[in-house]
Amino acid sequence: MQIKEAKTSDILNFIMDNQQFFCKRFSYSKEIPQSAIVNEFIERLRKRSSKKILQLGLFDSNGKIHGGISLYFSDWDTQHFGIRVGKTDFLLFDEFVELKDRLKFLRDFRKKLSNLKFQVVFLRHALSDSKTIIALSKTGWFFADILLTFHRNLNSLFLEFRGDLPIRVREAHKEDSNSISNLARRSFSISHFHSDPNLSHALSNELYAKWSISSLSEPLSKVFVAEDSETICGFIVCSVKSLTNEVCYGVIDLIAVDQNKQRMRIGKLLLTEALKWLSSQVSSVYVGTQATNIHAVRLYESNGFKLVNSEATFHLWV
């Protein structure tokens, strides 16, 4: 096997030969055609061409590609953490590629990173691919977390929950920015950023504060807040993602409840409101959370979500 920089045409051919890999988490949505998923991914790769730093391929003696990785420069993370951050669009090998070849590929990839002056690279990979997970662990990648993705179909949505809580849920306004960002800073402590001792906890907290209030100005996002007689005690961010003009799906991006008001079913109240809005826009909704966030996992499973994908998050400090 030969390792060398891959042309875009090589990468695109490899993607077309491995469509099932890129469609895995969408396989439970019958309304989303595989072609739309693959075409959107390819279009995203093309749009990132200006940020593309490295495309590496694993080729046989006939020039056919059997593995690849695509790395791009992450402006947002770099500006936020003040270090040069890279992200991968994907890392993938054909099933028959042996562990020794995956190890050599990842070692070569790391050598090239040293010349590109990256300080850290973030990568997310399917847990089902044990050979690559082992190869990543053996080549210096730091295991940061496990992301679980859940799916729910909204075609037969039935929402009647209100309970007897003295809580009002409403759409958020820009005037709520301070309350939302302050709650976000206090609420998100389980993430691949927080689990990495090389990243500042304060900056990791601030990342979620920025994310939450930036959603207020996103045209395809909606933020709902829960408030009692005193203050805002919870919020949820949801959005609509487009694969094509005709094919869309919903995402629960963030949800937070004040720690002093946990176990009051405020999370369920917020989720109900978000699903109600999403059901008027799309027929499928996805949400991701860390495997160690047991409260979130229980919330989603108790509200009709089914686990559809699991991925390991790795950081590589170069």
PAMARRO-469355 format. One record per residue (C-alpha): residue number from 0; x, y, z. Coordinates in steps of 0.1 Angstrom, whole numbers. Layout:
! residues N
r n: NUM c1: X c2: Y c3: Z
...
END
This chain:
! residues 318
r n: 0 c1: 0 c2: 0 c3: 0
r n: 1 c1: 12 c2: 35 c3: -9
r n: 2 c1: 4 c2: 66 c3: 11
r n: 3 c1: 3 c2: 99 c3: -8
r n: 4 c1: -17 c2: 131 c3: -11
r n: 5 c1: -50 c2: 124 c3: -28
r n: 6 c1: -67 c2: 143 c3: -56
r n: 7 c1: -103 c2: 155 c3: -51
r n: 8 c1: -114 c2: 131 c3: -78
r n: 9 c1: -98 c2: 102 c3: -58
r n: 10 c1: -116 c2: 113 c3: -26
r n: 11 c1: -150 c2: 116 c3: -45
r n: 12 c1: -146 c2: 82 c3: -60
r n: 13 c1: -138 c2: 68 c3: -25
r n: 14 c1: -169 c2: 84 c3: -11
r n: 15 c1: -191 c2: 70 c3: -38
r n: 16 c1: -178 c2: 35 c3: -31
r n: 17 c1: -185 c2: 39 c3: 6
r n: 18 c1: -219 c2: 56 c3: 6
r n: 19 c1: -233 c2: 35 c3: 34
r n: 20 c1: -206 c2: 49 c3: 58
r n: 21 c1: -217 c2: 85 c3: 52
r n: 22 c1: -254 c2: 76 c3: 54
r n: 23 c1: -253 c2: 55 c3: 86
r n: 24 c1: -270 c2: 78 c3: 110
r n: 25 c1: -296 c2: 88 c3: 85
r n: 26 c1: -306 c2: 52 c3: 77
r n: 27 c1: -335 c2: 54 c3: 101
r n: 28 c1: -352 c2: 83 c3: 82
r n: 29 c1: -370 c2: 68 c3: 53
r n: 30 c1: -379 c2: 103 c3: 41
r n: 31 c1: -342 c2: 111 c3: 35
r n: 32 c1: -328 c2: 95 c3: 3
r n: 33 c1: -292 c2: 83 c3: 4
r n: 34 c1: -284 c2: 103 c3: -27
r n: 35 c1: -293 c2: 136 c3: -10
r n: 36 c1: -270 c2: 128 c3: 20
r n: 37 c1: -240 c2: 119 c3: -2
r n: 38 c1: -245 c2: 148 c3: -26
r n: 39 c1: -247 c2: 173 c3: 3
r n: 40 c1: -215 c2: 158 c3: 19
r n: 41 c1: -197 c2: 161 c3: -15
r n: 42 c1: -209 c2: 197 c3: -19
r n: 43 c1: -197 c2: 205 c3: 16
r n: 44 c1: -162 c2: 192 c3: 8
r n: 45 c1: -161 c2: 214 c3: -23
r n: 46 c1: -172 c2: 245 c3: -4
r n: 47 c1: -144 c2: 239 c3: 21
r n: 48 c1: -118 c2: 238 c3: -7
r n: 49 c1: -104 c2: 272 c3: 4
r n: 50 c1: -99 c2: 258 c3: 40
r n: 51 c1: -87 c2: 224 c3: 29
r n: 52 c1: -52 c2: 217 c3: 41
r n: 53 c1: -46 c2: 181 c3: 34
r n: 54 c1: -62 c2: 151 c3: 17
r n: 55 c1: -43 c2: 119 c3: 22
r n: 56 c1: -50 c2: 86 c3: 5
r n: 57 c1: -40 c2: 49 c3: 9
r n: 58 c1: -35 c2: 34 c3: -26
r n: 59 c1: -28 c2: -1 c3: -39
r n: 60 c1: -3 c2: -9 c3: -67
r n: 61 c1: -30 c2: -2 c3: -93
r n: 62 c1: -37 c2: 33 c3: -81
r n: 63 c1: -70 c2: 25 c3: -65
r n: 64 c1: -78 c2: 43 c3: -32
r n: 65 c1: -87 c2: 21 c3: -2
r n: 66 c1: -85 c2: 47 c3: 26
r n: 67 c1: -84 c2: 84 c3: 31
r n: 68 c1: -86 c2: 114 c3: 54
r n: 69 c1: -96 c2: 150 c3: 47
r n: 70 c1: -83 c2: 178 c3: 70
r n: 71 c1: -94 c2: 214 c3: 71
r n: 72 c1: -86 c2: 245 c3: 91
r n: 73 c1: -112 c2: 254 c3: 117
r n: 74 c1: -115 c2: 292 c3: 119
r n: 75 c1: -141 c2: 293 c3: 147
r n: 76 c1: -122 c2: 270 c3: 171
r n: 77 c1: -89 c2: 286 c3: 163
r n: 78 c1: -102 c2: 321 c3: 171
r n: 79 c1: -119 c2: 309 c3: 202
r n: 80 c1: -91 c2: 289 c3: 218
r n: 81 c1: -62 c2: 310 c3: 204
r n: 82 c1: -44 c2: 280 c3: 190
r n: 83 c1: -43 c2: 265 c3: 154
r n: 84 c1: -71 c2: 239 c3: 153
r n: 85 c1: -78 c2: 214 c3: 125
r n: 86 c1: -108 c2: 192 c3: 119
r n: 87 c1: -114 c2: 162 c3: 98
r n: 88 c1: -143 c2: 158 c3: 74
r n: 89 c1: -138 c2: 120 c3: 76
r n: 90 c1: -113 c2: 92 c3: 82
r n: 91 c1: -122 c2: 59 c3: 64
r n: 92 c1: -106 c2: 27 c3: 53
r n: 93 c1: -120 c2: -2 c3: 32
r n: 94 c1: -129 c2: -30 c3: 56
r n: 95 c1: -101 c2: -54 c3: 44
r n: 96 c1: -73 c2: -29 c3: 51
r n: 97 c1: -51 c2: -44 c3: 78
r n: 98 c1: -43 c2: -28 c3: 112
r n: 99 c1: -6 c2: -24 c3: 103
r n: 100 c1: -15 c2: -3 c3: 72
r n: 101 c1: -39 c2: 19 c3: 92
r n: 102 c1: -11 c2: 25 c3: 117
r n: 103 c1: 14 c2: 34 c3: 90
r n: 104 c1: -12 c2: 57 c3: 74
r n: 105 c1: -20 c2: 76 c3: 107
r n: 106 c1: 18 c2: 79 c3: 115
r n: 107 c1: 24 c2: 94 c3: 81
r n: 108 c1: -5 c2: 118 c3: 86
r n: 109 c1: 9 c2: 129 c3: 119
r n: 110 c1: 43 c2: 137 c3: 104
r n: 111 c1: 26 c2: 159 c3: 77
r n: 112 c1: 7 c2: 177 c3: 105
r n: 113 c1: 40 c2: 188 c3: 121
r n: 114 c1: 50 c2: 207 c3: 90
r n: 115 c1: 15 c2: 224 c3: 88
r n: 116 c1: 20 c2: 240 c3: 123
r n: 117 c1: -13 c2: 227 c3: 137
r n: 118 c1: -14 c2: 225 c3: 175
r n: 119 c1: -44 c2: 202 c3: 178
r n: 120 c1: -68 c2: 182 c3: 154
r n: 121 c1: -103 c2: 171 c3: 163
r n: 122 c1: -117 c2: 139 c3: 148
r n: 123 c1: -149 c2: 119 c3: 153
r n: 124 c1: -151 c2: 83 c3: 142
r n: 125 c1: -176 c2: 54 c3: 142
r n: 126 c1: -172 c2: 32 c3: 173
r n: 127 c1: -181 c2: 2 c3: 151
r n: 128 c1: -148 c2: 5 c3: 132
r n: 129 c1: -127 c2: -12 c3: 159
r n: 130 c1: -95 c2: -15 c3: 138
r n: 131 c1: -93 c2: 23 c3: 132
r n: 132 c1: -102 c2: 30 c3: 169
r n: 133 c1: -72 c2: 9 c3: 179
r n: 134 c1: -50 c2: 25 c3: 153
r n: 135 c1: -59 c2: 60 c3: 165
r n: 136 c1: -52 c2: 50 c3: 202
r n: 137 c1: -18 c2: 36 c3: 192
r n: 138 c1: -7 c2: 66 c3: 172
r n: 139 c1: -11 c2: 93 c3: 199
r n: 140 c1: -47 c2: 104 c3: 195
r n: 141 c1: -63 c2: 114 c3: 228
r n: 142 c1: -97 c2: 98 c3: 235
r n: 143 c1: -120 c2: 127 c3: 245
r n: 144 c1: -156 c2: 113 c3: 246
r n: 145 c1: -183 c2: 92 c3: 230
r n: 146 c1: -211 c2: 109 c3: 211
r n: 147 c1: -245 c2: 92 c3: 209
r n: 148 c1: -269 c2: 103 c3: 182
r n: 149 c1: -306 c2: 97 c3: 186
r n: 150 c1: -334 c2: 100 c3: 161
r n: 151 c1: -372 c2: 105 c3: 163
r n: 152 c1: -398 c2: 105 c3: 136
r n: 153 c1: -423 c2: 134 c3: 139
r n: 154 c1: -450 c2: 121 c3: 115
r n: 155 c1: -471 c2: 107 c3: 144
r n: 156 c1: -461 c2: 133 c3: 170
r n: 157 c1: -484 c2: 135 c3: 200
r n: 158 c1: -476 c2: 162 c3: 225
r n: 159 c1: -499 c2: 169 c3: 254
r n: 160 c1: -475 c2: 174 c3: 283
r n: 161 c1: -478 c2: 205 c3: 304
r n: 162 c1: -478 c2: 192 c3: 339
r n: 163 c1: -485 c2: 214 c3: 369
r n: 164 c1: -452 c2: 233 c3: 368
r n: 165 c1: -452 c2: 271 c3: 376
r n: 166 c1: -431 c2: 275 c3: 345
r n: 167 c1: -438 c2: 294 c3: 313
r n: 168 c1: -421 c2: 284 c3: 280
r n: 169 c1: -418 c2: 310 c3: 253
r n: 170 c1: -397 c2: 319 c3: 223
r n: 171 c1: -364 c2: 337 c3: 233
r n: 172 c1: -356 c2: 373 c3: 223
r n: 173 c1: -323 c2: 391 c3: 219
r n: 174 c1: -330 c2: 407 c3: 253
r n: 175 c1: -326 c2: 373 c3: 269
r n: 176 c1: -290 c2: 370 c3: 256
r n: 177 c1: -273 c2: 376 c3: 290
r n: 178 c1: -295 c2: 352 c3: 309
r n: 179 c1: -291 c2: 325 c3: 283
r n: 180 c1: -253 c2: 329 c3: 280
r n: 181 c1: -249 c2: 329 c3: 318
r n: 182 c1: -269 c2: 297 c3: 321
r n: 183 c1: -249 c2: 281 c3: 293
r n: 184 c1: -216 c2: 289 c3: 310
r n: 185 c1: -228 c2: 271 c3: 342
r n: 186 c1: -245 c2: 242 c3: 325
r n: 187 c1: -222 c2: 225 c3: 300
r n: 188 c1: -194 c2: 206 c3: 316
r n: 189 c1: -196 c2: 173 c3: 297
r n: 190 c1: -180 c2: 176 c3: 263
r n: 191 c1: -149 c2: 166 c3: 244
r n: 192 c1: -135 c2: 201 c3: 251
r n: 193 c1: -140 c2: 198 c3: 288
r n: 194 c1: -124 c2: 163 c3: 290
r n: 195 c1: -92 c2: 176 c3: 274
r n: 196 c1: -68 c2: 189 c3: 301
r n: 197 c1: -49 c2: 209 c3: 275
r n: 198 c1: -80 c2: 231 c3: 268
r n: 199 c1: -90 c2: 258 c3: 292
r n: 200 c1: -122 c2: 250 c3: 310
r n: 201 c1: -132 c2: 287 c3: 311
r n: 202 c1: -129 c2: 289 c3: 273
r n: 203 c1: -148 c2: 256 c3: 269
r n: 204 c1: -176 c2: 271 c3: 290
r n: 205 c1: -175 c2: 303 c3: 270
r n: 206 c1: -178 c2: 283 c3: 237
r n: 207 c1: -213 c2: 271 c3: 247
r n: 208 c1: -222 c2: 306 c3: 258
r n: 209 c1: -213 c2: 320 c3: 224
r n: 210 c1: -230 c2: 291 c3: 206
r n: 211 c1: -263 c2: 296 c3: 225
r n: 212 c1: -267 c2: 333 c3: 218
r n: 213 c1: -255 c2: 331 c3: 182
r n: 214 c1: -285 c2: 309 c3: 175
r n: 215 c1: -308 c2: 338 c3: 183
r n: 216 c1: -298 c2: 354 c3: 150
r n: 217 c1: -298 c2: 323 c3: 129
r n: 218 c1: -328 c2: 323 c3: 105
r n: 219 c1: -332 c2: 285 c3: 106
r n: 220 c1: -328 c2: 282 c3: 143
r n: 221 c1: -353 c2: 287 c3: 172
r n: 222 c1: -345 c2: 292 c3: 208
r n: 223 c1: -371 c2: 287 c3: 236
r n: 224 c1: -367 c2: 296 c3: 272
r n: 225 c1: -383 c2: 284 c3: 304
r n: 226 c1: -389 c2: 310 c3: 331
r n: 227 c1: -405 c2: 310 c3: 365
r n: 228 c1: -415 c2: 341 c3: 385
r n: 229 c1: -378 c2: 348 c3: 392
r n: 230 c1: -357 c2: 343 c3: 361
r n: 231 c1: -350 c2: 322 c3: 330
r n: 232 c1: -343 c2: 286 c3: 343
r n: 233 c1: -337 c2: 268 c3: 311
r n: 234 c1: -334 c2: 270 c3: 273
r n: 235 c1: -334 c2: 248 c3: 242
r n: 236 c1: -319 c2: 255 c3: 208
r n: 237 c1: -332 c2: 237 c3: 178
r n: 238 c1: -327 c2: 242 c3: 141
r n: 239 c1: -336 c2: 229 c3: 106
r n: 240 c1: -308 c2: 216 c3: 84
r n: 241 c1: -312 c2: 213 c3: 46
r n: 242 c1: -297 c2: 186 c3: 24
r n: 243 c1: -315 c2: 198 c3: -7
r n: 244 c1: -343 c2: 224 c3: -13
r n: 245 c1: -368 c2: 196 c3: -7
r n: 246 c1: -350 c2: 174 c3: 19
r n: 247 c1: -346 c2: 188 c3: 55
r n: 248 c1: -343 c2: 174 c3: 90
r n: 249 c1: -344 c2: 189 c3: 125
r n: 250 c1: -317 c2: 190 c3: 151
r n: 251 c1: -318 c2: 197 c3: 189
r n: 252 c1: -286 c2: 216 c3: 192
r n: 253 c1: -285 c2: 225 c3: 229
r n: 254 c1: -306 c2: 221 c3: 260
r n: 255 c1: -298 c2: 235 c3: 295
r n: 256 c1: -317 c2: 236 c3: 328
r n: 257 c1: -306 c2: 255 c3: 359
r n: 258 c1: -288 c2: 231 c3: 383
r n: 259 c1: -309 c2: 243 c3: 412
r n: 260 c1: -341 c2: 234 c3: 394
r n: 261 c1: -332 c2: 199 c3: 381
r n: 262 c1: -357 c2: 170 c3: 383
r n: 263 c1: -387 c2: 194 c3: 379
r n: 264 c1: -393 c2: 181 c3: 343
r n: 265 c1: -383 c2: 215 c3: 328
r n: 266 c1: -362 c2: 197 c3: 303
r n: 267 c1: -392 c2: 177 c3: 291
r n: 268 c1: -413 c2: 209 c3: 289
r n: 269 c1: -386 c2: 226 c3: 267
r n: 270 c1: -382 c2: 195 c3: 245
r n: 271 c1: -419 c2: 193 c3: 240
r n: 272 c1: -420 c2: 229 c3: 228
r n: 273 c1: -390 c2: 223 c3: 204
r n: 274 c1: -406 c2: 192 c3: 189
r n: 275 c1: -438 c2: 210 c3: 184
r n: 276 c1: -421 c2: 237 c3: 164
r n: 277 c1: -399 c2: 212 c3: 144
r n: 278 c1: -430 c2: 191 c3: 135
r n: 279 c1: -443 c2: 221 c3: 115
r n: 280 c1: -410 c2: 222 c3: 95
r n: 281 c1: -397 c2: 186 c3: 92
r n: 282 c1: -406 c2: 149 c3: 97
r n: 283 c1: -373 c2: 137 c3: 114
r n: 284 c1: -353 c2: 151 c3: 142
r n: 285 c1: -318 c2: 142 c3: 155
r n: 286 c1: -300 c2: 150 c3: 187
r n: 287 c1: -265 c2: 142 c3: 200
r n: 288 c1: -252 c2: 139 c3: 235
r n: 289 c1: -223 c2: 124 c3: 254
r n: 290 c1: -226 c2: 88 c3: 266
r n: 291 c1: -217 c2: 99 c3: 301
r n: 292 c1: -246 c2: 124 c3: 302
r n: 293 c1: -271 c2: 100 c3: 316
r n: 294 c1: -298 c2: 126 c3: 324
r n: 295 c1: -298 c2: 137 c3: 287
r n: 296 c1: -299 c2: 101 c3: 274
r n: 297 c1: -329 c2: 93 c3: 297
r n: 298 c1: -347 c2: 125 c3: 286
r n: 299 c1: -344 c2: 116 c3: 249
r n: 300 c1: -352 c2: 79 c3: 253
r n: 301 c1: -383 c2: 87 c3: 274
r n: 302 c1: -396 c2: 110 c3: 247
r n: 303 c1: -395 c2: 86 c3: 218
r n: 304 c1: -359 c2: 90 c3: 205
r n: 305 c1: -340 c2: 59 c3: 194
r n: 306 c1: -302 c2: 55 c3: 194
r n: 307 c1: -290 c2: 54 c3: 158
r n: 308 c1: -252 c2: 60 c3: 159
r n: 309 c1: -222 c2: 61 c3: 183
r n: 310 c1: -189 c2: 78 c3: 176
r n: 311 c1: -157 c2: 83 c3: 195
r n: 312 c1: -141 c2: 118 c3: 196
r n: 313 c1: -103 c2: 121 c3: 195
r n: 314 c1: -79 c2: 150 c3: 198
r n: 315 c1: -44 c2: 149 c3: 184
r n: 316 c1: -19 c2: 173 c3: 200
r n: 317 c1: 8 c2: 177 c3: 174
END
